[in-house]
């Protein structure tokens, strides 16, 4: 009788270990997939911000003009908001924020 209980115990132990391993593997796959999606999304946002910057800012001047500058985030905010509010650059507040963030990251001090 003891041998039977021991054999059952070993079978259950194997089953539980397989279940735990599959849970760990599933969790790892979940993390990898969502981490990859987050990286892809971040890269996409950067490309979209760059395209937005190039399409909106090139309406009034060469893109090389701002690319040749280095400013702090506050400096870029001052410049972009001046272009929007004083010079009439056709961008929304949300687009201005994206452009400011992009310029600060790529051409910041």
Secondary structure, DSSP 8 states (H G I E B T S, - for coil): -HHHHHHHHHHHHHHHHHHHHHHHHHHHHHHHHHHHHHHHHHHHHHHHHHHHHHHHHTTTS-HHHHHT--B-HHHHHHHHHHHHHTS-----HHHHHHHHHHHHHHHB-
